[in-house]
């Protein structure tokens, strides 16, 4: 896998409620060369997105308790309309992804199934962060 030049590293906001999955995913993303802010729930992610912090991509589990990943993305795009999103799920979520894309075609959206194939994860992240939706 190719490391990203740290001087131009992109920032990922990772939202995952499972502590082990969150920590391991954050570690992998860091090893890929991304700056990572890892949070456990939607409300915390929205607070972060209200700040002036740079975020190039929101990577969110779909099955979050309380505010699920789809609701998080809808609220996040109110704050940052062109924010790129990568949904993560233990299930095939093609129907949900198509629904999100149909509602908001202006922003890049992708999905990946857990457990992650690291080559696929690296490729999806690169595609989505290269589309430049962050702020």
VOMAR-332139 format. One line per field, with one value per residue: residue in three letters; z, y, x of N, C-alpha, C in turn. Coordinates in steps of 0.001 Angstrom, whole numbers, plus 524288, in hexadecimal, padded with zeros to 5 digits. Example, Ala and Ser with C-alpha at 12.3 -4.5 7.8 and 13.67 -1.06 7.14 Angstrom:
2
aa <- c(ALA,SER)
n_Z <- c(81E78,81BA8)
n_Y <- c(7E9C6,7F736)
n_X <- c(83386,83232)
ca_Z <- c(81E78,81BE4)
ca_Y <- c(7EE6C,7FBDC)
ca_X <- c(8300C,83566)
c_Z <- c(81E78,81EBE)
c_Y <- c(7F31C,8001E)
c_X <- c(83390,83264)
! end
This chain:
135
aa <- c(UNK,UNK,UNK,UNK,UNK,UNK,UNK,UNK,UNK,UNK,UNK,UNK,UNK,UNK,UNK,UNK,UNK,UNK,UNK,UNK,UNK,UNK,UNK,UNK,UNK,UNK,UNK,UNK,UNK,UNK,UNK,UNK,UNK,UNK,UNK,UNK,UNK,UNK,UNK,UNK,UNK,UNK,UNK,UNK,UNK,UNK,UNK,UNK,UNK,UNK,UNK,UNK,UNK,UNK,UNK,UNK,UNK,UNK,UNK,UNK,UNK,UNK,UNK,UNK,UNK,UNK,UNK,UNK,UNK,UNK,UNK,UNK,UNK,UNK,UNK,UNK,UNK,UNK,UNK,UNK,UNK,UNK,UNK,UNK,UNK,UNK,UNK,UNK,UNK,UNK,UNK,UNK,UNK,UNK,UNK,UNK,UNK,UNK,UNK,UNK,UNK,UNK,UNK,UNK,UNK,UNK,UNK,UNK,UNK,UNK,UNK,UNK,UNK,UNK,UNK,UNK,UNK,UNK,UNK,UNK,UNK,UNK,UNK,UNK,UNK,UNK,UNK,UNK,UNK,UNK,UNK,UNK,UNK,UNK,UNK)
n_Z <- c(80000,7FD8C,803FE,80839,8059F,810B3,811E9,80BBA,80F8F,8108A,81838,82014,825B3,82DFC,8318E,83A1E,841E0,84705,84F59,84DAD,842BC,83F88,8439D,83E78,833ED,83395,8355E,82C56,8249F,82766,82577,81AC1,818B3,81AAD,82219,82D92,83438,83DAB,8418E,849C3,847EF,84149,844E9,84992,840E0,83AC9,84118,83FFA,8353D,8350F,8382F,83492,83081,826B9,81E3C,815B4,812FF,81762,81E25,8212A,8293C,825C0,82C62,8363B,843B9,84853,841F5,83567,82B23,82163,82463,82977,82105,81B01,821CD,822C4,818B8,81852,81DB4,8186D,80C33,80389,8075E,80699,807E8,80DC8,80FC4,81923,81B84,82117,81A91,80DC3,8083A,7FF4E,7FBB6,802E9,80113,7F6B1,7F837,7FE53,7F749,7EF4B,7F404,7F5EC,7ED87,7EC18,7F27E,7F51E,7F76E,7FD30,80006,808B8,80C89,818D9,81DF4,81A8D,80E45,80C8C,8038B,7FD6E,8043A,804A4,7FA2B,7F8E0,8000A,7FBAD,7F1E4,7F53E,7FB61,7F3FE,7EE16,7F2D2,7FB06,804CA,80FFF)
n_Y <- c(7FB65,808D4,81345,81F7D,82C20,8325B,83D29,840A0,83B69,83629,8383F,83009,82E05,824EC,81D07,81434,80B0C,8020A,7FF52,7F982,7F7DD,80250,805FF,7FF5C,80195,80C4A,80BBC,8065C,80DA5,815F8,8114A,810CF,81AEB,822E8,82D85,82B8E,82CAB,826A0,822ED,81EF3,81FFC,82582,82FD0,833E4,83441,83BB3,8448E,845B2,847C8,85176,857D1,85EF7,85807,8514D,84828,83DFD,83517,82DB0,8225D,81918,80FC2,80909,8049F,80A4E,80C5D,8130B,81E51,81A80,816D3,81AC7,822F1,8291B,82C14,831E3,83A68,83DE9,8414F,849F9,850D9,85074,85046,84B76,84357,837EA,82A75,81E18,81313,808EF,7FB9D,7EFA0,7EA62,7E8C4,7F435,7F8C5,7FCB9,804A9,80B41,80E41,813E8,81C59,820CD,823C9,82BAA,83327,83654,83D06,83B88,8330E,825AF,81963,80B83,80120,7F402,7EDCD,7E321,7EB3D,7EAE1,7EE07,7F23A,7F503,7FC37,80411,8072F,80AED,8133B,819BA,81C1A,821AB,829FD,82F0F,833A5,83CAA,84163,845CA,84EA5)
n_X <- c(8033B,80186,8074E,8024E,8070C,80B17,80B19,8033B,7FAE4,7EE30,7E299,7DB1A,7CEDD,7CB14,7C0A5,7BC54,7B613,7B98B,7C398,7CD12,7CD2C,7CD17,7D6C8,7DE0D,7DBCA,7DE13,7E8C5,7EC36,7E936,7EFAB,7F958,7F898,7FAAA,7F3BB,7EE36,7E73A,7DB4D,7D4D1,7C87D,7BD93,7B2BA,7A75C,7A399,7ACD8,7B340,7ADFA,7AF40,7BA0C,7BA8B,7B5F1,7BDB8,7C96E,7D039,7D78B,7D1F0,7D27B,7CD67,7C2AD,7C1D1,7B92F,7B2E1,7A76F,7A008,79ED1,79B98,79016,790DC,791A6,79AE7,79756,7909B,797E8,79E58,79735,79570,79FAE,7A1D0,79BBE,7A1B5,7AB38,7AAA2,7AFD9,7B589,7BCE1,7B957,7BB1C,7B482,7B440,7B1C9,7AD54,7A728,7A182,79EB6,79A3F,79078,78DF4,79687,794B0,78B80,78F3A,79666,78F7B,789CB,79157,79905,7A139,7A9A5,7B460,7B275,7B456,7B56E,7B92C,7BB48,7BC04,7C36F,7CE5B,7D48A,7E11B,7E5F3,7DD6C,7D8BE,7E09D,7E06A,7D5E8,7D5DF,7DD8A,7D8E4,7CFF7,7D401,7D9E6,7D25A,7D013,7C8EF,7C9FC,7CA20)
ca_Z <- c(80000,7FD16,8081E,80679,80785,81585,81167,80935,81178,81113,81D74,82038,82A82,82E6A,83573,83AE6,84755,8494D,850E5,84B2D,83D21,83EFD,84487,83A43,82F15,8340D,834C0,826D0,821B8,82897,82299,8154B,81851,81BBC,82768,82F10,83901,83E61,8455B,84A7A,846C3,83DD0,8473D,84A2D,83BA2,8392C,84400,83D72,83024,835F1,83943,82FF7,82F15,8216D,81D96,81026,81233,81BE1,81DBB,82555,82985,824CD,830CC,83B30,84721,8489D,83CC0,8320F,8276A,81D70,826E8,82A51,81C0E,81999,8251A,8217C,813C1,81955,81F7F,8146F,807E2,7FFC6,80A3D,804A9,80BEA,80CF8,8137A,81A60,81DC2,820FD,81700,808A4,808CE,7FA34,7FB46,805EC,7FE58,7F224,7FA46,7FFD7,7F27C,7EC6C,7F6C1,7F63F,7E9A4,7EBE2,7F5BC,7F43D,7FB53,7FC07,80451,8093D,81010,81CCA,81EF9,81620,80B0E,80CEB,7FE58,7FBEF,80798,802C5,7F51D,7F9AC,8029E,7F7D8,7EE1F,7F7A9,7FD10,7EF46,7EBE5,7F524,7FD73,80A35,811ED)
ca_Y <- c(80000,80D99,8172D,824C0,82FEE,8349C,842D4,841A0,8375B,8375F,8373D,82CC7,82DB1,81F8C,81C64,80E99,80A42,7FDAB,80153,7F6A8,7F914,807C9,8067F,7FCC2,80484,81127,80A52,8053B,81295,818D9,80EB9,81264,82044,826B3,82F82,82920,82E0E,8222E,823E7,81A5D,82097,829B0,83503,835A7,83583,840AE,848A6,84659,84A3C,856FA,85AA4,860B8,853E7,84F34,842B8,83CC8,830AF,82B6A,81CAF,817DE,80AED,80A0A,802D2,80CEA,80CB5,81859,820A4,816D0,81930,81DD7,827D0,82C35,82E64,835F5,83EF4,83FC4,8441F,84F20,85400,85056,84DDC,8486D,83FA8,8328E,826AE,81880,80FF7,803C6,7F84E,7EA06,7E853,7EB37,7F8AC,7FB5D,7FFA0,80972,80E93,8107E,817D7,820ED,8232F,82635,8307D,836F7,834D6,840E5,839F5,82DBA,821EE,81405,807E4,7FCB7,7F00C,7EBCC,7E51F,7EE07,7E945,7F2CC,7F482,7F77C,800CE,80815,8090F,80E11,8181C,81CEF,81E0B,8257E,82EB7,831C0,83681,841D2,84396,84766,8540A)
ca_X <- c(80000,80482,80692,80119,80ADA,808F3,80A77,7FE31,7F757,7E8A5,7E07F,7D66B,7CBD3,7C946,7BC8A,7BB7E,7B4A5,7BC72,7C8BA,7D15A,7CD0D,7CEA6,7DC6A,7E0F2,7DB08,7E11E,7EE47,7ED13,7E8E4,7F47D,7FD93,7F803,7FC8D,7EF97,7ED4B,7E249,7D87F,7D153,7C457,7BA3A,7AD2C,7A5C1,7A3A9,7B249,7B525,7ABAA,7B206,7BF20,7B9B0,7B48F,7C294,7CC52,7D3F2,7D76E,7D03F,7D225,7C9EC,7C00A,7C136,7B580,7AFEC,7A1E8,79CEA,79FE8,796FD,78DEF,79124,7947D,79E81,7948E,78EE4,79C9E,7A005,79370,7968F,7A4F4,7A1B2,7997E,7A61D,7AF5C,7A7B7,7B2E7,7B8CE,7BD0D,7B7BE,7BBC0,7B184,7B65F,7ADBC,7AE20,7A331,7A155,79B1F,799C4,78B88,78E9B,79A40,79203,787DC,79255,79874,78B33,78855,79592,79CE4,7A569,7AE0C,7B638,7B0BA,7B5BE,7B47B,7BCBA,7B938,7BF97,7C8B3,7D095,7D8F7,7E442,7E6D0,7D876,7D833,7E43E,7DE85,7D127,7D765,7E04E,7D504,7CC72,7D6CF,7DBA6,7CDF4,7D06D,7C459,7CAEF,7CAAD)
c_Z <- c(80000,80191,80596,808A9,80C31,81520,80EEA,80AF8,811FA,8168B,81D0A,8259E,82A7E,832C0,835AF,840A6,849F7,84A60,84E09,8455B,83C3C,83F90,84021,8351B,82F2E,83342,82F06,8239B,82297,825AA,81CC6,8147A,81938,82152,828DA,83430,83999,842D4,84577,848F4,8435F,8403D,84809,844E7,839C5,83C12,84179,8383C,8309F,836F9,8341E,82E17,82968,8219B,817B9,80F08,8176D,81AC8,8224E,824C6,8287B,829A7,835FE,83E8F,8477B,84323,83943,82E0F,82346,81FAC,827EF,82552,81A57,81CBF,823CA,81C77,81422,81AED,81B48,80FA2,80429,80266,807E1,80922,80A25,81146,8144A,81CEF,81D90,81D2E,811CB,808C4,803A6,7F9B6,7FE30,8031B,7F99B,7F3D5,7FBB1,7FB01,7EF75,7EEDD,7F649,7F27E,7E94B,7EEF2,7F4C9,7F8C1,7F98B,800A6,80439,80D54,813D7,81CCE,819F2,81366,80AA4,807A2,7FC7C,7FF26,805AC,7FDA6,7F5BF,7FC22,7FECC,7F3EA,7F077,7F95C,7F856,7ECBE,7EE95,7F791,802DC,80B23,817BA)
c_Y <- c(804DB,81148,81C65,82859,832B8,83A74,84427,83DAE,8396D,835D6,83441,82D1C,8284A,81F35,8169C,80DAC,805C9,7FF6F,7FEAB,7F7ED,7FEAD,8085F,80404,7FFB2,80991,8100D,80944,80A43,815E1,81683,80FE9,817FE,8246F,828BD,82D9C,82B64,829D6,82340,81F5D,81B19,8255F,82F1B,83733,8373B,83ABB,8453C,849C7,84936,84FF1,85A4E,85C4E,85CA5,8522F,84987,841D4,8385E,82EFE,8259D,81AFC,8126B,80C56,808D6,80535,80CE9,8125E,81A90,81CEE,819BE,81C83,8230C,82B65,82EF1,832B1,83AED,84143,842F3,84941,852E9,8549C,84D71,84A79,8446A,83A2B,82ECD,8212A,815C1,80AC4,80098,7F29B,7E760,7EB22,7EF70,7FB94,7FEB0,804CF,80D42,81128,814C5,81CE1,823B3,82602,82B64,834BA,8357C,838A5,83F3A,83437,82A37,81C75,81090,80393,7F905,7EE5A,7E5DE,7E73E,7EAE0,7EE34,7F54F,7F757,7FC72,80534,80A79,80C92,81351,81BC7,81F49,82274,82A75,831B9,834DF,83BB9,84421,845E2,84D3B,853C8)
c_X <- c(80369,8033F,80550,8054A,80885,80818,80537,7FA1C,7F1CC,7E6DB,7DB65,7D3F3,7C953,7C537,7BB15,7BA75,7B78F,7C212,7CD36,7D19E,7CEDD,7D48C,7DF97,7E07D,7DE29,7E6E8,7EF97,7ED00,7EDC1,7F920,7FD4D,7F9F3,7F873,7EFFC,7E7D9,7E04B,7D456,7CD82,7C090,7B489,7AC1E,7A5D3,7A92F,7B492,7B2F3,7AE24,7B747,7BE80,7B808,7B965,7C51E,7D03E,7D334,7D599,7CFA4,7CE52,7C7A7,7BF72,7BDE9,7B338,7AA31,79EB2,79E5E,79AFA,79512,78D94,79441,797CC,79BD7,792BF,79389,79E4C,79C42,79473,79BE7,7A4EF,79EAE,79DDA,7AA4A,7AD39,7AAE3,7B67C,7B869,7BBF3,7B908,7B8C0,7B43D,7B213,7AF66,7AA6A,7A39D,79D23,79A45,794D6,78BDA,7923B,797B7,78E32,78ACB,79463,7942A,7899E,78C6C,799ED,7A173,7AA3A,7AF5A,7B49A,7B235,7B46D,7B88A,7BA6F,7BD84,7BF4B,7CB22,7D4CE,7DC4E,7E556,7E1E8,7D7A7,7DBB4,7E25A,7D9B8,7D27E,7DA0A,7DC7D,7D1C9,7CF47,7D8E5,7D747,7CD20,7CB9C,7C539,7CAE3,7CAB3)
! end
